[in-house]
Amino acid sequence: MQKKWLVGMAVLAVALFLLPFAPWFKGNDQSEERTVPGNETAKSYNRTMSAKQEKERKMAILRSDMEATALLCTTECAKDFRKLLAQGGDGKGKEKHIRRLMADHPHMVYIRWMTGDRSVARGSVPEPVKDSAETHLNKAETSVKSGKKYVSPTIKDGSVRYVVMGIPDERYQGQGIVGLVKQNVVEAVERHQRRNLRLVPYPANGKYRVKTVKPNSTQQKSVRSGEDNGNASHYRVDEVVVRFERDPSPQQMELIKKEISAVSVRKLGYTYLFRSRSMDAERMIAYFRDRWHPRYVEPHYLYLTNEAVGMDPAIPSDEVPIVPNDALYSQYQWNLPTIETEKGWNLSKGSDDVIVAVLDTGVQRDHPDLQGRLVEGINILDESAYPEDDVGHGTHVAGIIAAAVNNGEGVAGMSWYNKIMPVKVLDENGAGSTYSVAEGIIWATDHGAKVINMSLGNYAQADFLHDAVRYAYDRDVVIVAASGNDNTDRPGYPAAYPEVFAVAATDYNGNRASFSNYGDYIDVAAPGASIASTYPGGQYAALSGTSMASPHVSALAALIRSANPELNNEEVMEIMRTSAIDMGDSGKDIYFGYGQIDVRRALEAAGQSTVSLQRFPLRLADRLQRIVDKYAGTPSRP
């Protein structure tokens, strides 16, 4: 009785203490209006497009991504050449500096350092482009001698692209660097975005047999073009996922293995994955339903990429933008100022206590702009290997969230301090199974992730995956997923699960990106067109897709959780919804959800949330009860 009285009086005292300060907790004020560029167009956006029109728009986006990536490549290379010039040294020293630069950047195939009458060169010009390259190298040398920068037109050898660059040394007249750069990153972006924007049938994978079907069925469907992807799902033909009402005994499991000619059986959580030597998925589904009456049995679906420290008291006003000095920021990162990130940084730059798991193709661990930004992760596909990125998608997603800020290099992430947990669940084709994604969710949750980003999906609802999502949600993880790039209202999963925060994409005019999926399950929208970020090989690329929109929201969730650790996952999601800038039709709509995220408004709401205030007495009572229980020698509540 005395314990209860003590707790009650303590809560009452704190509540009375806070009462005079109640006006500071003004909640999520939606009265502020802000003009969003292009919003008039967004409100009148007509979603009706023919397959031809949709393909034309996606091709235009693809070309834009390639052009932007080429510019990122030349801008970053020019910066590296200037840093090289600043190092100076004698002939051997210059050669050493060049060798180190080329080792770090293998796309630099030839570099010549001009110093008066002498030059130091490393690398070689490939024979197929030698004539064109030598012509432009001579032009670059002439330009450098006159103190001018030079960038050649693209030089092509089939699909391989090169560019010649010349950068003068501003300290010494007539000196500088000329070089031949292979723009392999542009080719990689083209291949990747053709799949990612669903311009081609996908996946093409020779590792295992795949069947293409209508979503949530086993009815076969032909996919001859990218447009057909919008109404198709894929699964492995010799595997099924089963959740029994009661786990089989060892004897029953041996019987099952024998009857289905099992090659392998794996268990994750409550669920089993069976692979058969002789039975296809349809026959196994019928077998389990007839013989074992499980809670569910379903195909083993594939999921694909969907690109297309607390408060900072040092800044007195949240109206003063913080503009970072990252080399590519001002010219290429339109996305962060658009969602008021620069003002939001006055309120929270993040915290290394809040980890964001990126379930994707892996992350390049030695990318210069991700140094110190990664924590231990896992390669679900091969647990003996590091979760290295062999596609590019995961590295790009990670950079949007957490590329080092204000380091004078490359791009800026949305968070200064939150760390990335790389969880490789997708293979070198950008495809991964339900099992690998579910296993990644559970592993990330069990290893401390507070936010999970999934820039992946498909149109088949899988109970197995949903179980894993619930597992993370019930353990207070904010789960964010991309809606998809097929311009369809068919719900994509995992984004459409009620526990998942679904993200659509906008472009730099504030319009819905033409590829972005839509529907009543969309929570918010975020920038997703030609987003500059980190890319394998220590490079940078511009990619488009809801895959790029999703990490903006995951980063915002991490900033909110850093600013106010007391908020639970549902409160964080509600703040992101209610602080969003309304776009399109008034109120929540199928294209933008509650609107485009606004970092400053969300972080203000996190600090002033009425939800947080309302929950405070309950949280305090719980803490006090734990203290009382501890000193009374009774076990505390879980």
C-alpha positions as CSV (number, residue, x, y, z in Angstrom):
1,M,0.0,0.0,0.0
2,Q,2.8,2.4,1.0
3,K,4.6,1.6,-2.4
4,K,1.6,2.5,-4.4
5,W,1.1,5.7,-2.4
6,L,4.7,6.7,-3.0
7,V,4.4,6.1,-6.8
8,G,1.1,8.0,-7.0
9,M,2.4,11.0,-5.1
10,A,5.6,11.2,-7.2
11,V,3.6,11.1,-10.4
12,L,1.2,13.8,-9.1
13,A,4.2,16.0,-8.0
14,V,5.8,15.8,-11.4
15,A,2.5,16.5,-13.2
16,L,2.0,19.6,-11.0
17,F,5.5,20.7,-11.7
18,L,5.0,20.5,-15.5
19,L,1.6,22.2,-15.5
20,P,3.0,25.8,-15.7
21,F,5.1,24.8,-18.7
22,A,2.2,23.2,-20.6
23,P,2.1,25.8,-23.4
24,W,5.5,24.7,-24.5
25,F,4.0,21.3,-25.4
26,K,1.9,22.7,-28.2
27,G,1.7,19.5,-30.2
28,N,1.9,19.1,-33.9
29,D,0.7,22.4,-35.2
30,Q,-0.6,22.0,-38.7
31,S,-1.5,25.6,-39.2
32,E,1.7,26.7,-40.9
33,E,1.6,26.9,-44.6
34,R,4.5,26.6,-47.0
35,T,4.6,26.8,-50.7
36,V,5.9,23.6,-52.3
37,P,7.5,24.2,-55.8
38,G,5.3,22.5,-58.4
39,N,2.6,21.7,-56.0
40,E,-0.1,23.1,-58.3
41,T,1.0,20.5,-60.9
42,A,1.0,17.8,-58.2
43,K,-2.6,18.5,-57.3
44,S,-3.7,18.1,-60.9
45,Y,-1.5,15.1,-61.7
46,N,-3.2,12.7,-63.9
47,R,-2.1,9.2,-63.2
48,T,-3.6,7.8,-66.4
49,M,-0.8,6.9,-68.7
50,S,-0.5,4.4,-71.4
51,A,2.2,1.8,-71.3
52,K,4.0,3.7,-74.0
53,Q,3.8,7.0,-72.1
54,E,5.0,5.3,-68.9
55,K,8.0,3.8,-70.7
56,E,8.9,7.1,-72.3
57,R,8.8,8.8,-68.9
58,K,10.9,6.1,-67.3
59,M,13.4,6.3,-70.2
60,A,13.7,10.0,-69.6
61,I,14.4,9.4,-65.9
62,L,17.0,6.8,-66.9
63,R,18.8,9.3,-69.2
64,S,18.6,11.9,-66.4
65,D,20.2,9.5,-63.9
66,M,22.9,8.7,-66.3
67,E,23.7,12.3,-67.1
68,A,23.7,13.3,-63.5
69,T,26.0,10.4,-62.6
70,A,28.4,11.4,-65.4
71,L,28.5,14.9,-63.9
72,L,29.0,13.5,-60.4
73,C,31.9,11.5,-61.8
74,T,33.7,14.4,-63.5
75,T,33.1,16.7,-60.5
76,E,34.5,14.2,-58.0
77,C,37.4,13.4,-60.3
78,A,38.2,17.1,-60.7
79,K,38.3,17.4,-56.9
80,D,40.6,14.4,-56.6
81,F,43.0,15.9,-59.2
82,R,43.1,19.2,-57.3
83,K,43.9,17.3,-54.1
84,L,46.7,15.5,-56.0
85,L,48.2,18.8,-57.2
86,A,48.2,20.1,-53.6
87,Q,50.4,17.3,-52.5
88,G,53.3,18.3,-54.7
89,G,56.7,16.6,-54.3
90,D,59.5,15.6,-56.6
91,G,59.2,13.1,-59.5
92,K,59.2,10.0,-57.4
93,G,56.8,11.6,-54.9
94,K,54.4,12.6,-57.6
95,E,54.5,9.1,-59.1
96,K,53.7,7.6,-55.6
97,H,50.8,10.0,-55.1
98,I,49.4,9.1,-58.6
99,R,49.8,5.4,-57.9
100,R,47.9,5.7,-54.6
101,L,45.1,7.7,-56.2
102,M,44.7,5.1,-59.0
103,A,44.7,2.3,-56.5
104,D,41.8,3.9,-54.6
105,H,40.0,4.9,-57.8
106,P,40.5,2.2,-60.5
107,H,38.2,4.0,-62.9
108,M,41.1,6.5,-63.4
109,V,42.9,4.5,-66.1
110,Y,45.6,7.1,-67.1
111,I,47.0,10.2,-65.3
112,R,49.7,12.6,-66.5
113,W,51.1,15.2,-64.1
114,M,52.6,18.1,-66.1
115,T,55.3,20.1,-64.4
116,G,56.9,22.5,-66.8
117,D,59.1,20.6,-69.3
118,R,58.7,17.3,-67.5
119,S,55.7,15.0,-66.9
120,V,55.1,12.0,-64.7
121,A,52.5,9.5,-66.0
122,R,50.9,6.3,-64.8
123,G,48.4,3.9,-66.5
124,S,47.7,3.4,-70.1
125,V,45.2,4.4,-72.8
126,P,43.1,1.5,-74.0
127,E,43.8,0.6,-77.6
128,P,40.2,0.8,-78.9
129,V,39.9,4.5,-77.9
130,K,43.6,5.5,-78.3
131,D,43.2,7.8,-81.3
132,S,40.2,9.7,-79.9
133,A,41.6,9.8,-76.3
134,E,45.1,11.0,-77.5
135,T,43.4,13.8,-79.4
136,H,41.5,15.0,-76.4
137,L,44.5,14.5,-74.1
138,N,46.4,16.9,-76.3
139,K,43.6,19.4,-76.2
140,A,43.4,19.0,-72.4
141,E,47.2,19.7,-72.1
142,T,46.9,22.8,-74.2
143,S,43.9,24.0,-72.1
144,V,45.8,23.3,-68.8
145,K,48.9,25.2,-70.0
146,S,46.6,28.2,-70.6
147,G,45.2,27.8,-67.1
148,K,41.8,26.5,-68.1
149,K,39.9,23.3,-67.1
150,Y,39.0,20.8,-69.8
151,V,36.3,18.1,-70.0
152,S,36.0,16.2,-73.3
153,P,32.8,14.8,-74.8
154,T,32.1,11.1,-74.0
155,I,34.4,8.7,-75.8
156,K,32.8,5.3,-76.4
157,D,34.1,1.8,-77.0
158,G,30.8,0.0,-77.5
159,S,29.0,0.4,-74.2
160,V,32.1,1.5,-72.3
161,R,32.4,5.2,-71.7
162,Y,35.5,7.4,-71.2
163,V,36.1,11.1,-70.6
164,V,39.3,13.1,-70.8
165,M,39.8,15.8,-68.1
166,G,42.4,18.5,-67.6
167,I,42.8,20.4,-64.3
168,P,45.3,23.3,-64.1
169,D,47.5,23.9,-61.0
170,E,46.4,27.4,-59.9
171,R,49.7,28.0,-58.2
172,Y,52.0,27.4,-61.1
173,Q,51.3,28.6,-64.6
174,G,51.4,25.9,-67.3
175,Q,51.3,23.0,-64.8
176,G,48.4,20.6,-64.0
177,I,47.0,17.2,-64.5
178,V,45.4,15.5,-67.5
179,G,43.7,12.1,-67.3
180,L,41.5,9.5,-68.9
181,V,38.6,8.4,-66.7
182,K,36.5,5.3,-67.4
183,Q,32.9,6.2,-66.5
184,N,32.0,2.6,-65.6
185,V,29.6,4.0,-63.0
186,V,27.4,5.4,-65.7
187,E,27.2,1.9,-67.4
188,A,26.4,0.4,-64.0
189,V,23.6,2.9,-63.4
190,E,22.1,2.2,-66.8
191,R,22.0,-1.6,-66.2
192,H,20.8,-1.2,-62.7
193,Q,18.1,1.4,-63.4
194,R,16.7,-0.6,-66.3
195,R,15.9,-3.3,-63.8
196,N,15.1,-1.0,-60.9
197,L,12.6,1.1,-62.9
198,R,11.1,-2.1,-64.3
199,L,12.0,-1.3,-67.9
200,V,12.9,-4.9,-68.5
201,P,11.5,-8.2,-67.3
202,Y,13.1,-9.0,-64.0
203,P,14.7,-10.9,-62.3
204,A,17.0,-12.7,-64.8
205,N,18.7,-15.2,-62.5
206,G,20.4,-18.4,-63.4
207,K,21.1,-19.5,-59.8
208,Y,17.7,-21.1,-59.2
209,R,14.6,-21.8,-61.1
210,V,12.0,-19.1,-60.8
211,K,8.3,-19.1,-61.8
212,T,6.5,-15.9,-62.7
213,V,2.9,-15.8,-61.5
214,K,0.0,-13.5,-60.9
215,P,0.3,-12.1,-57.3
216,N,-0.9,-14.3,-54.5
217,S,-1.6,-17.2,-56.9
218,T,0.3,-20.0,-58.7
219,Q,-1.3,-19.0,-62.0
220,Q,1.5,-18.6,-64.5
221,K,2.0,-15.2,-66.1
222,S,4.2,-14.1,-69.0
223,V,6.5,-11.1,-68.5
224,R,7.7,-9.9,-71.8
225,S,8.2,-6.2,-71.0
226,G,8.9,-4.0,-68.0
227,E,5.2,-3.0,-68.0
228,D,4.2,-6.6,-67.2
229,N,6.2,-6.5,-64.0
230,G,3.4,-4.4,-62.3
231,N,1.1,-7.4,-62.1
232,A,3.5,-10.2,-61.5
233,S,5.4,-11.9,-58.7
234,H,8.1,-14.5,-58.7
235,Y,8.9,-17.5,-56.6
236,R,11.3,-20.4,-56.5
237,V,9.7,-23.4,-58.1
238,D,11.1,-26.1,-55.8
239,E,10.6,-24.4,-52.4
240,V,7.7,-23.6,-50.0
241,V,7.3,-21.9,-46.7
242,V,5.2,-23.6,-44.0
243,R,4.1,-22.5,-40.5
244,F,2.5,-25.4,-38.7
245,E,-0.1,-25.2,-36.0
246,R,2.3,-27.3,-33.9
247,D,5.9,-28.0,-34.8
248,P,6.4,-31.6,-36.2
249,S,8.1,-34.1,-34.0
250,P,11.5,-35.4,-35.2
251,Q,9.7,-38.6,-36.5
252,Q,7.1,-36.5,-38.3
253,M,9.8,-34.3,-39.8
254,E,11.7,-37.4,-41.1
255,L,8.4,-38.5,-42.7
256,I,7.9,-35.2,-44.4
257,K,11.4,-35.1,-45.7
258,K,10.9,-38.6,-47.2
259,E,7.5,-37.9,-48.7
260,I,8.6,-34.6,-50.5
261,S,12.1,-35.8,-51.3
262,A,13.5,-32.9,-49.3
263,V,16.9,-31.6,-50.3
264,S,17.0,-29.2,-47.3
265,V,14.9,-27.9,-44.4
266,R,15.6,-24.6,-42.7
267,K,13.8,-23.0,-39.8
268,L,13.4,-19.3,-38.9
269,G,11.3,-18.4,-36.0
270,Y,8.1,-20.3,-36.2
271,T,8.4,-21.1,-39.9
272,Y,10.1,-23.8,-42.0
273,L,11.5,-23.5,-45.5
274,F,11.4,-26.8,-47.5
275,R,13.2,-27.5,-50.8
276,S,12.3,-30.6,-52.8
277,R,14.3,-32.7,-55.2
278,S,11.2,-33.9,-57.1
279,M,8.1,-31.8,-56.2
280,D,7.3,-28.3,-57.5
281,A,5.8,-25.6,-55.2
282,E,2.2,-26.3,-56.3
283,R,2.4,-30.0,-55.4
284,M,4.1,-29.3,-52.1
285,I,1.5,-26.7,-51.2
286,A,-1.3,-29.3,-51.9
287,Y,0.7,-31.9,-49.9
288,F,1.1,-29.8,-46.8
289,R,-2.5,-28.6,-46.9
290,D,-3.9,-32.1,-47.2
291,R,-1.6,-33.9,-44.8
292,W,-0.6,-31.4,-42.1
293,H,-3.3,-28.6,-42.2
294,P,-0.7,-25.8,-41.4
295,R,-1.5,-22.3,-40.3
296,Y,-0.2,-21.3,-43.8
297,V,1.8,-22.7,-46.6
298,E,2.9,-20.5,-49.5
299,P,5.5,-20.2,-52.3
300,H,8.9,-18.8,-51.4
301,Y,8.6,-15.4,-53.1
302,L,11.4,-13.2,-54.4
303,Y,11.7,-9.5,-53.4
304,L,13.4,-7.0,-55.7
305,T,15.1,-3.6,-55.3
306,N,12.7,-0.6,-55.4
307,E,15.0,2.1,-56.3
308,A,13.9,3.8,-59.3
309,V,23.2,13.0,-30.8
310,G,20.2,14.4,-29.4
311,M,19.5,18.2,-29.5
312,D,22.3,20.4,-30.6
313,P,22.5,23.4,-28.1
314,A,25.2,25.1,-30.1
315,I,22.8,26.7,-32.6
316,P,20.6,29.4,-31.1
317,S,17.9,29.4,-33.7
318,D,16.3,26.6,-35.8
319,E,15.7,29.1,-38.6
320,V,19.4,29.3,-39.6
321,P,20.1,26.6,-42.2
322,I,23.3,24.5,-41.7
323,V,24.8,24.1,-45.1
324,P,27.5,21.4,-45.2
325,N,30.8,21.7,-47.1
326,D,30.6,18.3,-48.8
327,A,31.9,18.7,-52.4
328,L,28.8,17.6,-54.3
329,Y,26.2,18.9,-51.9
330,S,25.3,22.4,-53.1
331,Q,25.3,21.5,-56.8
332,Y,23.6,18.1,-56.8
333,Q,21.8,17.4,-53.5
334,W,18.5,19.2,-54.2
335,N,16.7,16.7,-52.0
336,L,17.9,17.7,-48.5
337,P,17.0,21.4,-48.6
338,T,13.6,20.5,-50.1
339,I,12.6,18.6,-47.0
340,E,14.1,21.3,-44.6
341,T,17.0,19.1,-43.5
342,E,19.3,22.0,-43.1
343,K,17.0,23.7,-40.6
344,G,16.2,20.4,-39.0
345,W,19.9,19.8,-38.2
346,N,19.6,22.6,-35.6
347,L,17.3,20.4,-33.6
348,S,19.0,17.0,-34.1
349,K,22.0,15.7,-36.0
350,G,21.3,12.1,-34.8
351,S,22.9,9.8,-32.3
352,D,25.1,6.8,-32.6
353,D,22.8,5.1,-30.1
354,V,20.2,4.8,-32.8
355,I,21.1,2.3,-35.5
356,V,19.5,2.0,-38.9
357,A,19.6,-1.4,-40.5
358,V,19.7,-1.4,-44.3
359,L,18.3,-4.6,-45.7
360,D,19.6,-4.6,-49.2
361,T,22.4,-5.7,-51.5
362,G,25.1,-4.9,-48.9
363,V,27.3,-1.8,-48.4
364,Q,30.8,-1.0,-49.6
365,R,32.7,-1.1,-46.3
366,D,35.7,1.0,-47.4
367,H,33.8,3.8,-49.3
368,P,35.6,7.0,-48.3
369,D,32.3,8.7,-47.4
370,L,31.1,5.8,-45.2
371,Q,34.1,5.5,-43.0
372,G,33.2,5.3,-39.4
373,R,29.5,5.2,-40.4
374,L,29.0,1.4,-40.3
375,V,28.4,-1.1,-37.4
376,E,28.6,-4.9,-37.6
377,G,26.2,-6.4,-40.1
378,I,25.6,-9.7,-41.7
379,N,25.5,-11.4,-45.1
380,I,22.3,-13.5,-44.8
381,L,23.2,-15.2,-48.2
382,D,26.6,-16.3,-46.9
383,E,27.2,-15.8,-43.2
384,S,30.9,-16.4,-43.7
385,A,31.3,-13.4,-45.9
386,Y,31.1,-9.7,-45.2
387,P,27.9,-8.0,-46.5
388,E,29.8,-6.4,-49.4
389,D,27.7,-4.7,-52.1
390,D,27.9,-6.3,-55.5
391,V,25.1,-4.3,-57.0
392,G,25.4,-0.7,-55.9
393,H,21.8,-0.3,-54.5
394,G,22.6,-0.8,-50.9
395,T,25.6,1.5,-50.8
396,H,23.5,4.2,-52.5
397,V,20.7,3.7,-49.9
398,A,23.2,3.8,-47.0
399,G,24.7,7.1,-48.2
400,I,21.4,8.8,-48.3
401,I,21.0,8.1,-44.6
402,A,24.5,8.4,-43.3
403,A,27.2,9.5,-45.7
404,A,29.7,11.6,-43.6
405,V,28.5,15.2,-43.3
406,N,30.7,18.3,-43.5
407,N,33.9,16.4,-44.3
408,G,34.5,18.2,-47.6
409,E,34.1,14.9,-49.5
410,G,31.4,13.7,-51.8
411,V,27.8,13.9,-50.6
412,A,26.1,14.5,-47.2
413,G,23.8,12.0,-45.6
414,M,20.7,13.1,-43.6
415,S,22.2,12.0,-40.3
416,W,25.6,13.2,-38.9
417,Y,25.8,10.5,-36.2
418,N,23.4,7.6,-36.7
419,K,25.1,4.4,-37.8
420,I,24.2,2.0,-40.6
421,M,23.9,-1.8,-40.0
422,P,24.4,-3.5,-43.4
423,V,22.2,-6.6,-43.8
424,K,22.7,-8.3,-47.1
425,V,19.5,-10.0,-48.1
426,L,19.6,-9.4,-51.9
427,D,22.0,-11.1,-54.3
428,E,24.1,-9.9,-57.2
429,N,21.0,-9.6,-59.3
430,G,19.2,-7.4,-56.7
431,A,16.8,-10.2,-55.8
432,G,16.3,-12.0,-52.5
433,S,13.9,-14.5,-51.1
434,T,11.2,-14.1,-48.5
435,Y,13.3,-16.2,-46.2
436,S,16.4,-14.0,-46.5
437,V,14.4,-10.8,-46.0
438,A,12.6,-12.3,-43.0
439,E,15.8,-13.6,-41.5
440,G,17.4,-10.1,-42.1
441,I,14.5,-8.4,-40.2
442,I,14.8,-10.7,-37.2
443,W,18.6,-10.5,-37.1
444,A,18.6,-6.7,-37.3
445,T,16.0,-6.5,-34.5
446,D,17.9,-8.9,-32.3
447,H,21.1,-7.0,-32.8
448,G,19.9,-3.5,-31.8
449,A,18.5,-1.8,-34.9
450,K,15.9,0.9,-34.0
451,V,15.0,1.6,-37.6
452,I,14.9,-0.9,-40.5
453,N,14.9,0.3,-44.1
454,M,13.7,-2.0,-46.9
455,S,14.0,-0.5,-50.4
456,L,12.7,-3.7,-51.9
457,G,9.4,-5.5,-52.5
458,N,7.0,-7.4,-54.7
459,Y,3.3,-7.9,-55.1
460,A,2.8,-11.1,-53.3
461,Q,1.6,-11.0,-49.6
462,A,3.6,-13.6,-47.7
463,D,2.5,-14.5,-44.2
464,F,6.0,-15.7,-43.4
465,L,7.4,-12.2,-44.1
466,H,4.5,-10.6,-42.2
467,D,5.4,-12.7,-39.1
468,A,8.9,-11.3,-39.2
469,V,7.6,-7.8,-39.7
470,R,5.4,-8.2,-36.6
471,Y,8.3,-9.6,-34.7
472,A,10.3,-6.3,-35.3
473,Y,7.3,-4.1,-34.8
474,D,6.4,-5.7,-31.4
475,R,10.0,-5.0,-30.3
476,D,9.6,-1.2,-31.0
477,V,11.4,-1.1,-34.4
478,V,10.3,1.6,-36.9
479,I,10.0,-0.3,-40.2
480,V,10.1,1.7,-43.4
481,A,9.7,0.3,-47.0
482,A,9.5,1.6,-50.6
483,S,6.2,1.3,-52.4
484,G,7.6,0.3,-55.8
485,N,8.3,1.7,-59.2
486,D,5.5,0.3,-61.5
487,N,3.1,3.3,-61.4
488,T,0.4,0.9,-60.1
489,D,-2.1,1.0,-57.2
490,R,-1.6,-2.7,-56.6
491,P,-0.3,-3.0,-53.0
492,G,3.4,-3.9,-52.8
493,Y,4.8,-5.8,-49.9
494,P,6.3,-5.4,-47.4
495,A,5.3,-1.7,-47.7
496,A,1.6,-2.5,-47.5
497,Y,1.7,-4.4,-44.2
498,P,0.0,-2.3,-41.6
499,E,3.1,-2.3,-39.3
500,V,5.3,-0.9,-42.1
501,F,5.6,2.8,-43.0
502,A,5.1,3.0,-46.7
503,V,6.9,5.6,-48.8
504,A,6.1,7.1,-52.3
505,A,8.5,9.2,-54.3
506,T,8.5,12.9,-55.4
507,D,10.6,14.7,-57.9
508,Y,12.4,18.1,-57.7
509,N,9.3,20.0,-58.7
510,G,7.2,18.5,-55.9
511,N,5.2,16.3,-58.2
512,R,4.7,12.6,-57.6
513,A,7.4,10.8,-59.5
514,S,5.9,9.2,-62.6
515,F,7.1,5.7,-61.7
516,S,6.0,5.8,-58.0
517,N,3.3,3.3,-56.9
518,Y,0.3,4.6,-55.1
519,G,-2.6,3.5,-53.0
520,D,-4.4,4.1,-49.7
521,Y,-1.5,2.3,-47.9
522,I,1.0,5.1,-48.6
523,D,2.0,7.0,-45.5
524,V,4.2,9.8,-46.8
525,A,6.3,10.8,-49.8
526,A,10.0,11.8,-50.0
527,P,12.4,12.8,-52.8
528,G,13.2,10.0,-55.2
529,A,14.3,11.4,-58.5
530,S,18.0,11.6,-59.5
531,I,19.2,11.4,-55.9
532,A,23.0,11.7,-55.6
533,S,24.7,9.3,-53.1
534,T,27.5,6.9,-52.5
535,Y,28.2,4.1,-55.0
536,P,30.7,1.1,-55.0
537,G,34.2,1.7,-56.1
538,G,34.4,4.8,-53.9
539,Q,32.3,6.6,-56.5
540,Y,29.0,8.5,-56.5
541,A,25.8,8.0,-58.6
542,A,22.4,9.6,-59.1
543,L,19.6,7.1,-59.0
544,S,15.8,7.4,-59.1
545,G,13.2,5.2,-57.5
546,T,11.1,4.8,-54.4
547,S,14.2,2.9,-53.1
548,M,15.8,6.4,-52.8
549,A,12.7,7.9,-51.2
550,S,12.5,5.3,-48.4
551,P,15.9,6.0,-46.8
552,H,15.0,9.7,-46.5
553,V,12.2,8.6,-44.2
554,S,14.3,6.0,-42.4
555,A,16.9,8.7,-41.7
556,L,14.1,11.0,-40.4
557,A,12.9,8.3,-38.1
558,A,16.4,7.9,-36.7
559,L,16.8,11.6,-36.2
560,I,13.4,11.7,-34.3
561,R,14.5,8.7,-32.1
562,S,17.8,10.4,-31.4
563,A,16.1,13.7,-30.4
564,N,13.5,12.0,-28.2
565,P,14.4,8.4,-27.2
566,E,11.2,8.2,-25.1
567,L,9.0,7.9,-28.2
568,N,7.9,4.4,-29.2
569,N,7.8,3.3,-32.9
570,E,4.1,4.1,-33.4
571,E,4.6,7.6,-32.0
572,V,7.6,8.2,-34.3
573,M,5.5,7.1,-37.3
574,E,2.6,9.3,-36.2
575,I,4.9,12.3,-35.9
576,M,6.2,11.8,-39.5
577,R,2.6,11.6,-40.8
578,T,1.3,14.7,-38.9
579,S,4.3,16.9,-39.6
580,A,4.4,16.1,-43.4
581,I,3.6,19.0,-45.8
582,D,0.2,18.3,-47.5
583,M,0.5,17.8,-51.2
584,G,-1.9,16.8,-53.9
585,D,-5.6,16.6,-52.8
586,S,-6.3,18.2,-49.4
587,G,-5.6,15.7,-46.6
588,K,-4.4,12.2,-47.0
589,D,-4.5,10.9,-50.6
590,I,-3.4,7.9,-52.5
591,Y,-0.4,9.5,-54.2
592,F,1.4,11.3,-51.3
593,G,-0.2,9.8,-48.3
594,Y,-0.1,12.5,-45.6
595,G,2.3,14.6,-47.7
596,Q,6.1,15.1,-48.2
597,I,8.2,14.7,-45.1
598,D,9.5,17.9,-43.4
599,V,12.5,17.3,-41.2
600,R,12.3,20.6,-39.2
601,R,8.6,20.2,-38.4
602,A,9.0,16.6,-37.5
603,L,11.9,17.3,-35.1
604,E,10.0,20.2,-33.5
605,A,7.1,17.9,-33.0
606,A,9.3,15.2,-31.5
607,G,10.5,17.7,-28.8
608,Q,7.0,19.2,-28.2
609,S,4.8,16.2,-28.8
610,T,1.6,16.1,-26.8
611,V,1.8,12.3,-27.2
612,S,5.1,12.3,-25.4
613,L,3.7,14.6,-22.6
614,Q,0.6,12.4,-22.2
615,R,2.7,9.3,-21.9
616,F,5.2,10.9,-19.5
617,P,3.3,10.2,-16.2
618,L,2.8,6.6,-17.2
619,R,6.5,6.2,-18.1
620,L,7.6,7.9,-14.9
621,A,5.2,5.7,-12.9
622,D,6.7,2.6,-14.5
623,R,10.3,3.8,-13.8
624,L,9.4,4.6,-10.2
625,Q,7.8,1.3,-9.8
626,R,10.9,-0.4,-11.0
627,I,13.0,1.5,-8.5
628,V,10.6,0.6,-5.7
629,D,10.6,-3.1,-6.8
630,K,14.4,-3.1,-6.9
631,Y,14.8,-1.8,-3.4
632,A,12.0,-3.9,-2.1
633,G,13.6,-7.0,-3.5
634,T,10.7,-7.9,-5.8
635,P,11.2,-8.8,-9.5
636,S,10.5,-5.9,-11.9
637,R,8.2,-6.1,-14.8
638,P,9.6,-7.2,-18.1
